[in-house]
Amino acid sequence: MRYTDWGERAARWSGIRSETVDVHGNKVHYLVTDQARTTDGPVHVLVSNPANSASNWLDVLAALRPHVHAIAVDLPGTIAGHTMLPNRRAASIETNTLFLRDFIDALELDRVVVHGWSAGGMIALLFADQAPERVAALVLVVPALPPPLTDREARTCQRIGRAGLAIVAPVARVLLRVSARRILALSQRQLADPASIGRSRWNAGGDMTRMSPEITGVMRDEMSAVEPTRMGNLVTVYASVLSLMLVRRRPVLDAMRRVAAPTLLLWGDEDRICPRASIDDWTGQRSDWNLVVLHGVGHAPPIEVPGDYARTVIDWCETGRDR
């Protein structure tokens, strides 16, 4: 779904438009705000979980627009987005990290504030570590990062995790191929009744009835257009995430230790995917990271509380980043 001006879809999205840019021969779709006023600061680049589309950021883009110039990118392998997948491996976290650098280069951006949501948080962190000269600040939104493990737990994950993922991933692809239409139909029913998400065994916490009707409508329209064959991309994405969280943890742990950009960590206290124990572990390692807890929020702050999200980021950028 693309609009020259998303104000055609909802008045408050006026000034947000769909654009494409060529990245190594692949047409990449992104959403970009018009500059409502002259801004000298860095562009904000918003990165979702690789399985989700840039449209999940629409309400945040609208709230950021009066303050900063912002872009939300469709990563390769998105289920409902418009950036095509060159090959199956391109949906992995590490490949998406390289892609993010190429995308920012293609737009000729200098220094950026990178927002990473969920697995997008891991991509943002790795990018900030690999290209520190490009990142003015880092916003990690309920990020998928390695949880605290004992030495014994870490050894167990290393010993059995690689083989386990190698066995599970092909099976999961077959299961998704068989059940893709049923899963897509379920997502449509849940989006028609967001309260039902909270009753699902897969709910990620928070209150999804807070989603704006406009965002819900876009998500329903996008999911209705998803080709079932694209659901297999989920396996590549989540196998990559789990591997870097539990099996091949060292690259992410090293990045967490080294990253130099001022960092804001946003967490919802009702998040059922990213537990408080992980938050405490990460802030224990990096006491310089600024933690903001969003009360009554789950794993989807950008669609549950986009206004609070944007205000928190802008306030931090303007007053809190140097503290």
Contacts in CASP RR format, 6 or more apart in sequence:
PFRMAT RR
TARGET T0000
AUTHOR 0000-0000-0000
METHOD contacts of the structure
MODEL  1
MRYTDWGERAARWSGIRSETVDVHGNKVHYLVTDQARTTDGPVHVLVSNP
ANSASNWLDVLAALRPHVHAIAVDLPGTIAGHTMLPNRRAASIETNTLFL
RDFIDALELDRVVVHGWSAGGMIALLFADQAPERVAALVLVVPALPPPLT
DREARTCQRIGRAGLAIVAPVARVLLRVSARRILALSQRQLADPASIGRS
RWNAGGDMTRMSPEITGVMRDEMSAVEPTRMGNLVTVYASVLSLMLVRRR
PVLDAMRRVAAPTLLLWGDEDRICPRASIDDWTGQRSDWNLVVLHGVGHA
PPIEVPGDYARTVIDWCETGRDR
1 55 0 8 1.000
1 218 0 8 1.000
1 221 0 8 1.000
1 222 0 8 1.000
1 225 0 8 1.000
2 18 0 8 1.000
2 29 0 8 1.000
2 82 0 8 1.000
3 9 0 8 1.000
3 17 0 8 1.000
3 18 0 8 1.000
4 17 0 8 1.000
4 18 0 8 1.000
5 14 0 8 1.000
5 15 0 8 1.000
5 16 0 8 1.000
5 17 0 8 1.000
6 13 0 8 1.000
6 14 0 8 1.000
6 15 0 8 1.000
6 16 0 8 1.000
6 17 0 8 1.000
6 18 0 8 1.000
6 31 0 8 1.000
6 58 0 8 1.000
7 13 0 8 1.000
7 14 0 8 1.000
7 15 0 8 1.000
7 16 0 8 1.000
9 214 0 8 1.000
9 218 0 8 1.000
10 58 0 8 1.000
10 214 0 8 1.000
12 59 0 8 1.000
12 62 0 8 1.000
12 214 0 8 1.000
13 58 0 8 1.000
13 61 0 8 1.000
13 62 0 8 1.000
13 214 0 8 1.000
15 33 0 8 1.000
15 34 0 8 1.000
15 36 0 8 1.000
15 65 0 8 1.000
16 31 0 8 1.000
16 32 0 8 1.000
16 33 0 8 1.000
16 34 0 8 1.000
16 58 0 8 1.000
16 61 0 8 1.000
16 62 0 8 1.000
16 65 0 8 1.000
17 31 0 8 1.000
17 32 0 8 1.000
17 34 0 8 1.000
18 29 0 8 1.000
18 30 0 8 1.000
18 31 0 8 1.000
18 82 0 8 1.000
19 29 0 8 1.000
19 30 0 8 1.000
19 31 0 8 1.000
19 32 0 8 1.000
20 27 0 8 1.000
20 28 0 8 1.000
20 29 0 8 1.000
20 30 0 8 1.000
20 82 0 8 1.000
21 27 0 8 1.000
21 28 0 8 1.000
21 30 0 8 1.000
21 103 0 8 1.000
21 106 0 8 1.000
21 107 0 8 1.000
22 28 0 8 1.000
22 106 0 8 1.000
23 99 0 8 1.000
23 102 0 8 1.000
23 103 0 8 1.000
23 106 0 8 1.000
24 102 0 8 1.000
26 76 0 8 1.000
26 83 0 8 1.000
26 84 0 8 1.000
26 86 0 8 1.000
27 83 0 8 1.000
27 84 0 8 1.000
28 73 0 8 1.000
28 74 0 8 1.000
28 76 0 8 1.000
28 83 0 8 1.000
28 103 0 8 1.000
28 106 0 8 1.000
29 54 0 8 1.000
29 73 0 8 1.000
29 74 0 8 1.000
29 81 0 8 1.000
29 82 0 8 1.000
29 83 0 8 1.000
30 54 0 8 1.000
30 71 0 8 1.000
30 72 0 8 1.000
30 73 0 8 1.000
30 74 0 8 1.000
30 103 0 8 1.000
31 54 0 8 1.000
31 55 0 8 1.000
31 57 0 8 1.000
31 58 0 8 1.000
31 61 0 8 1.000
31 71 0 8 1.000
31 72 0 8 1.000
32 69 0 8 1.000
32 70 0 8 1.000
32 71 0 8 1.000
32 72 0 8 1.000
33 61 0 8 1.000
33 64 0 8 1.000
33 65 0 8 1.000
33 69 0 8 1.000
33 70 0 8 1.000
33 71 0 8 1.000
34 65 0 8 1.000
35 69 0 8 1.000
36 65 0 8 1.000
36 66 0 8 1.000
37 66 0 8 1.000
39 67 0 8 1.000
39 68 0 8 1.000
39 69 0 8 1.000
41 68 0 8 1.000
41 69 0 8 1.000
41 136 0 8 1.000
42 109 0 8 1.000
42 110 0 8 1.000
42 111 0 8 1.000
42 112 0 8 1.000
42 113 0 8 1.000
42 136 0 8 1.000
42 137 0 8 1.000
43 68 0 8 1.000
43 69 0 8 1.000
43 70 0 8 1.000
43 71 0 8 1.000
43 109 0 8 1.000
43 112 0 8 1.000
43 113 0 8 1.000
44 64 0 8 1.000
44 68 0 8 1.000
44 69 0 8 1.000
44 70 0 8 1.000
44 71 0 8 1.000
44 112 0 8 1.000
44 113 0 8 1.000
44 114 0 8 1.000
44 115 0 8 1.000
44 313 0 8 1.000
45 70 0 8 1.000
45 71 0 8 1.000
45 72 0 8 1.000
45 73 0 8 1.000
45 100 0 8 1.000
45 104 0 8 1.000
45 109 0 8 1.000
45 112 0 8 1.000
45 113 0 8 1.000
45 114 0 8 1.000
45 115 0 8 1.000
46 54 0 8 1.000
46 57 0 8 1.000
46 60 0 8 1.000
46 61 0 8 1.000
46 70 0 8 1.000
46 71 0 8 1.000
46 72 0 8 1.000
46 73 0 8 1.000
46 115 0 8 1.000
46 116 0 8 1.000
46 117 0 8 1.000
46 302 0 8 1.000
47 72 0 8 1.000
47 73 0 8 1.000
47 75 0 8 1.000
47 100 0 8 1.000
47 114 0 8 1.000
47 115 0 8 1.000
47 116 0 8 1.000
47 117 0 8 1.000
47 120 0 8 1.000
47 121 0 8 1.000
47 123 0 8 1.000
47 124 0 8 1.000
48 54 0 8 1.000
48 56 0 8 1.000
48 57 0 8 1.000
48 72 0 8 1.000
48 75 0 8 1.000
48 78 0 8 1.000
48 116 0 8 1.000
48 117 0 8 1.000
48 118 0 8 1.000
48 120 0 8 1.000
49 117 0 8 1.000
49 118 0 8 1.000
49 119 0 8 1.000
49 120 0 8 1.000
49 144 0 8 1.000
49 237 0 8 1.000
50 75 0 8 1.000
50 76 0 8 1.000
50 77 0 8 1.000
50 78 0 8 1.000
50 91 0 8 1.000
50 93 0 8 1.000
50 96 0 8 1.000
50 119 0 8 1.000
50 120 0 8 1.000
50 123 0 8 1.000
50 233 0 8 1.000
50 237 0 8 1.000
51 77 0 8 1.000
51 78 0 8 1.000
51 79 0 8 1.000
51 119 0 8 1.000
51 233 0 8 1.000
51 234 0 8 1.000
51 237 0 8 1.000
51 238 0 8 1.000
52 78 0 8 1.000
52 79 0 8 1.000
52 80 0 8 1.000
53 74 0 8 1.000
53 78 0 8 1.000
53 79 0 8 1.000
53 80 0 8 1.000
53 81 0 8 1.000
53 82 0 8 1.000
53 222 0 8 1.000
54 72 0 8 1.000
54 73 0 8 1.000
54 74 0 8 1.000
54 78 0 8 1.000
54 81 0 8 1.000
55 72 0 8 1.000
55 80 0 8 1.000
55 81 0 8 1.000
55 215 0 8 1.000
55 218 0 8 1.000
55 219 0 8 1.000
55 222 0 8 1.000
56 72 0 8 1.000
56 117 0 8 1.000
56 215 0 8 1.000
56 219 0 8 1.000
56 302 0 8 1.000
56 303 0 8 1.000
57 72 0 8 1.000
57 302 0 8 1.000
58 72 0 8 1.000
58 214 0 8 1.000
58 215 0 8 1.000
58 218 0 8 1.000
59 212 0 8 1.000
59 214 0 8 1.000
59 215 0 8 1.000
59 302 0 8 1.000
59 303 0 8 1.000
59 306 0 8 1.000
59 307 0 8 1.000
60 70 0 8 1.000
60 72 0 8 1.000
60 302 0 8 1.000
60 306 0 8 1.000
60 307 0 8 1.000
60 309 0 8 1.000
60 310 0 8 1.000
61 70 0 8 1.000
61 72 0 8 1.000
62 306 0 8 1.000
63 306 0 8 1.000
63 307 0 8 1.000
63 309 0 8 1.000
63 310 0 8 1.000
63 311 0 8 1.000
64 70 0 8 1.000
64 310 0 8 1.000
64 313 0 8 1.000
64 314 0 8 1.000
67 310 0 8 1.000
67 314 0 8 1.000
68 113 0 8 1.000
68 314 0 8 1.000
68 317 0 8 1.000
71 107 0 8 1.000
73 83 0 8 1.000
73 100 0 8 1.000
73 103 0 8 1.000
74 81 0 8 1.000
74 82 0 8 1.000
74 83 0 8 1.000
75 83 0 8 1.000
75 91 0 8 1.000
75 96 0 8 1.000
75 99 0 8 1.000
75 100 0 8 1.000
75 123 0 8 1.000
76 83 0 8 1.000
76 84 0 8 1.000
76 85 0 8 1.000
76 86 0 8 1.000
76 90 0 8 1.000
76 91 0 8 1.000
76 95 0 8 1.000
76 96 0 8 1.000
76 99 0 8 1.000
77 83 0 8 1.000
77 84 0 8 1.000
77 85 0 8 1.000
77 90 0 8 1.000
77 91 0 8 1.000
77 230 0 8 1.000
77 233 0 8 1.000
77 236 0 8 1.000
77 237 0 8 1.000
78 233 0 8 1.000
79 226 0 8 1.000
79 230 0 8 1.000
79 231 0 8 1.000
79 233 0 8 1.000
79 234 0 8 1.000
80 219 0 8 1.000
80 222 0 8 1.000
80 223 0 8 1.000
80 225 0 8 1.000
80 226 0 8 1.000
81 222 0 8 1.000
85 91 0 8 1.000
85 230 0 8 1.000
85 233 0 8 1.000
88 233 0 8 1.000
88 236 0 8 1.000
89 95 0 8 1.000
89 236 0 8 1.000
90 96 0 8 1.000
90 99 0 8 1.000
91 233 0 8 1.000
91 236 0 8 1.000
91 237 0 8 1.000
91 240 0 8 1.000
92 236 0 8 1.000
92 237 0 8 1.000
92 240 0 8 1.000
93 119 0 8 1.000
93 122 0 8 1.000
93 123 0 8 1.000
93 126 0 8 1.000
93 237 0 8 1.000
93 240 0 8 1.000
93 241 0 8 1.000
93 244 0 8 1.000
94 126 0 8 1.000
94 240 0 8 1.000
94 244 0 8 1.000
94 251 0 8 1.000
96 120 0 8 1.000
96 123 0 8 1.000
97 123 0 8 1.000
97 126 0 8 1.000
97 127 0 8 1.000
97 130 0 8 1.000
100 114 0 8 1.000
100 123 0 8 1.000
100 124 0 8 1.000
100 127 0 8 1.000
101 127 0 8 1.000
101 130 0 8 1.000
101 131 0 8 1.000
101 134 0 8 1.000
104 112 0 8 1.000
104 134 0 8 1.000
109 134 0 8 1.000
110 134 0 8 1.000
111 133 0 8 1.000
111 134 0 8 1.000
111 135 0 8 1.000
111 136 0 8 1.000
112 134 0 8 1.000
112 135 0 8 1.000
112 136 0 8 1.000
113 135 0 8 1.000
113 136 0 8 1.000
113 137 0 8 1.000
113 138 0 8 1.000
113 139 0 8 1.000
113 317 0 8 1.000
114 124 0 8 1.000
114 127 0 8 1.000
114 128 0 8 1.000
114 135 0 8 1.000
114 137 0 8 1.000
114 138 0 8 1.000
114 139 0 8 1.000
115 124 0 8 1.000
115 139 0 8 1.000
115 141 0 8 1.000
115 313 0 8 1.000
116 123 0 8 1.000
116 124 0 8 1.000
116 139 0 8 1.000
116 140 0 8 1.000
116 141 0 8 1.000
116 143 0 8 1.000
117 141 0 8 1.000
117 142 0 8 1.000
117 143 0 8 1.000
117 301 0 8 1.000
117 302 0 8 1.000
118 141 0 8 1.000
118 142 0 8 1.000
118 143 0 8 1.000
118 144 0 8 1.000
118 273 0 8 1.000
118 299 0 8 1.000
119 144 0 8 1.000
119 237 0 8 1.000
119 238 0 8 1.000
119 241 0 8 1.000
120 143 0 8 1.000
120 144 0 8 1.000
121 140 0 8 1.000
121 141 0 8 1.000
121 143 0 8 1.000
121 144 0 8 1.000
121 145 0 8 1.000
122 143 0 8 1.000
122 144 0 8 1.000
122 145 0 8 1.000
122 241 0 8 1.000
122 244 0 8 1.000
122 245 0 8 1.000
122 252 0 8 1.000
124 138 0 8 1.000
124 139 0 8 1.000
124 140 0 8 1.000
124 143 0 8 1.000
125 138 0 8 1.000
125 140 0 8 1.000
125 143 0 8 1.000
125 145 0 8 1.000
125 252 0 8 1.000
125 255 0 8 1.000
125 256 0 8 1.000
125 259 0 8 1.000
126 251 0 8 1.000
126 252 0 8 1.000
126 255 0 8 1.000
127 134 0 8 1.000
127 135 0 8 1.000
128 135 0 8 1.000
128 138 0 8 1.000
128 255 0 8 1.000
128 259 0 8 1.000
128 260 0 8 1.000
128 261 0 8 1.000
129 254 0 8 1.000
129 255 0 8 1.000
129 258 0 8 1.000
129 259 0 8 1.000
130 255 0 8 1.000
132 259 0 8 1.000
132 260 0 8 1.000
132 261 0 8 1.000
135 261 0 8 1.000
136 261 0 8 1.000
136 262 0 8 1.000
137 261 0 8 1.000
137 262 0 8 1.000
137 263 0 8 1.000
137 264 0 8 1.000
137 317 0 8 1.000
137 321 0 8 1.000
138 259 0 8 1.000
138 261 0 8 1.000
138 262 0 8 1.000
138 263 0 8 1.000
138 264 0 8 1.000
139 263 0 8 1.000
139 264 0 8 1.000
139 266 0 8 1.000
139 313 0 8 1.000
140 263 0 8 1.000
140 264 0 8 1.000
140 265 0 8 1.000
140 266 0 8 1.000
140 289 0 8 1.000
141 266 0 8 1.000
141 301 0 8 1.000
141 302 0 8 1.000
141 309 0 8 1.000
142 266 0 8 1.000
142 267 0 8 1.000
142 268 0 8 1.000
142 271 0 8 1.000
142 273 0 8 1.000
142 274 0 8 1.000
142 298 0 8 1.000
142 299 0 8 1.000
142 300 0 8 1.000
142 301 0 8 1.000
143 265 0 8 1.000
143 274 0 8 1.000
144 241 0 8 1.000
144 245 0 8 1.000
144 273 0 8 1.000
144 274 0 8 1.000
145 245 0 8 1.000
145 252 0 8 1.000
145 256 0 8 1.000
145 278 0 8 1.000
145 282 0 8 1.000
146 244 0 8 1.000
146 245 0 8 1.000
146 246 0 8 1.000
146 249 0 8 1.000
146 252 0 8 1.000
146 253 0 8 1.000
146 256 0 8 1.000
147 245 0 8 1.000
147 246 0 8 1.000
147 275 0 8 1.000
147 277 0 8 1.000
147 278 0 8 1.000
147 281 0 8 1.000
148 277 0 8 1.000
148 278 0 8 1.000
148 281 0 8 1.000
149 157 0 8 1.000
149 246 0 8 1.000
149 249 0 8 1.000
154 249 0 8 1.000
157 246 0 8 1.000
157 247 0 8 1.000
157 249 0 8 1.000
158 247 0 8 1.000
161 243 0 8 1.000
161 246 0 8 1.000
161 247 0 8 1.000
162 243 0 8 1.000
162 247 0 8 1.000
165 239 0 8 1.000
165 242 0 8 1.000
165 243 0 8 1.000
165 247 0 8 1.000
168 239 0 8 1.000
169 235 0 8 1.000
169 236 0 8 1.000
169 239 0 8 1.000
172 235 0 8 1.000
172 239 0 8 1.000
173 232 0 8 1.000
173 235 0 8 1.000
176 183 0 8 1.000
176 231 0 8 1.000
176 232 0 8 1.000
176 234 0 8 1.000
176 235 0 8 1.000
177 228 0 8 1.000
177 229 0 8 1.000
177 231 0 8 1.000
177 232 0 8 1.000
180 228 0 8 1.000
180 229 0 8 1.000
180 231 0 8 1.000
180 232 0 8 1.000
181 228 0 8 1.000
183 231 0 8 1.000
184 223 0 8 1.000
184 224 0 8 1.000
184 226 0 8 1.000
184 228 0 8 1.000
184 231 0 8 1.000
187 223 0 8 1.000
188 220 0 8 1.000
188 223 0 8 1.000
188 224 0 8 1.000
189 196 0 8 1.000
190 196 0 8 1.000
190 197 0 8 1.000
190 200 0 8 1.000
191 216 0 8 1.000
191 217 0 8 1.000
191 219 0 8 1.000
191 220 0 8 1.000
191 223 0 8 1.000
192 220 0 8 1.000
194 208 0 8 1.000
194 209 0 8 1.000
194 211 0 8 1.000
194 216 0 8 1.000
195 208 0 8 1.000
195 209 0 8 1.000
197 203 0 8 1.000
197 208 0 8 1.000
198 205 0 8 1.000
198 206 0 8 1.000
198 207 0 8 1.000
198 208 0 8 1.000
203 272 0 8 1.000
204 271 0 8 1.000
204 272 0 8 1.000
204 273 0 8 1.000
204 298 0 8 1.000
204 299 0 8 1.000
204 300 0 8 1.000
205 270 0 8 1.000
205 271 0 8 1.000
205 272 0 8 1.000
205 298 0 8 1.000
205 299 0 8 1.000
206 268 0 8 1.000
206 270 0 8 1.000
206 271 0 8 1.000
206 296 0 8 1.000
206 297 0 8 1.000
206 298 0 8 1.000
206 299 0 8 1.000
206 300 0 8 1.000
206 304 0 8 1.000
207 296 0 8 1.000
207 297 0 8 1.000
207 298 0 8 1.000
207 304 0 8 1.000
208 300 0 8 1.000
208 303 0 8 1.000
208 304 0 8 1.000
210 303 0 8 1.000
210 304 0 8 1.000
210 305 0 8 1.000
211 303 0 8 1.000
211 304 0 8 1.000
212 303 0 8 1.000
212 306 0 8 1.000
215 303 0 8 1.000
244 251 0 8 1.000
244 252 0 8 1.000
245 252 0 8 1.000
256 282 0 8 1.000
256 285 0 8 1.000
256 286 0 8 1.000
257 285 0 8 1.000
257 286 0 8 1.000
262 288 0 8 1.000
262 290 0 8 1.000
262 321 0 8 1.000
262 322 0 8 1.000
263 286 0 8 1.000
263 288 0 8 1.000
263 289 0 8 1.000
263 290 0 8 1.000
264 289 0 8 1.000
264 290 0 8 1.000
264 292 0 8 1.000
264 312 0 8 1.000
264 313 0 8 1.000
264 316 0 8 1.000
264 321 0 8 1.000
265 279 0 8 1.000
265 282 0 8 1.000
265 283 0 8 1.000
265 289 0 8 1.000
265 290 0 8 1.000
265 291 0 8 1.000
265 292 0 8 1.000
266 292 0 8 1.000
266 294 0 8 1.000
266 301 0 8 1.000
266 309 0 8 1.000
266 312 0 8 1.000
267 274 0 8 1.000
267 279 0 8 1.000
267 291 0 8 1.000
267 292 0 8 1.000
267 293 0 8 1.000
267 294 0 8 1.000
268 274 0 8 1.000
268 293 0 8 1.000
268 294 0 8 1.000
268 295 0 8 1.000
268 296 0 8 1.000
268 297 0 8 1.000
268 298 0 8 1.000
268 299 0 8 1.000
268 301 0 8 1.000
269 276 0 8 1.000
269 293 0 8 1.000
269 294 0 8 1.000
269 295 0 8 1.000
269 296 0 8 1.000
269 297 0 8 1.000
269 298 0 8 1.000
270 296 0 8 1.000
270 297 0 8 1.000
270 298 0 8 1.000
271 297 0 8 1.000
271 298 0 8 1.000
271 299 0 8 1.000
272 298 0 8 1.000
272 299 0 8 1.000
273 299 0 8 1.000
274 299 0 8 1.000
279 291 0 8 1.000
282 289 0 8 1.000
283 289 0 8 1.000
283 291 0 8 1.000
290 316 0 8 1.000
290 320 0 8 1.000
290 321 0 8 1.000
290 323 0 8 1.000
292 312 0 8 1.000
292 316 0 8 1.000
294 301 0 8 1.000
294 305 0 8 1.000
294 308 0 8 1.000
294 309 0 8 1.000
294 312 0 8 1.000
297 304 0 8 1.000
297 305 0 8 1.000
298 304 0 8 1.000
301 308 0 8 1.000
301 309 0 8 1.000
302 309 0 8 1.000
END
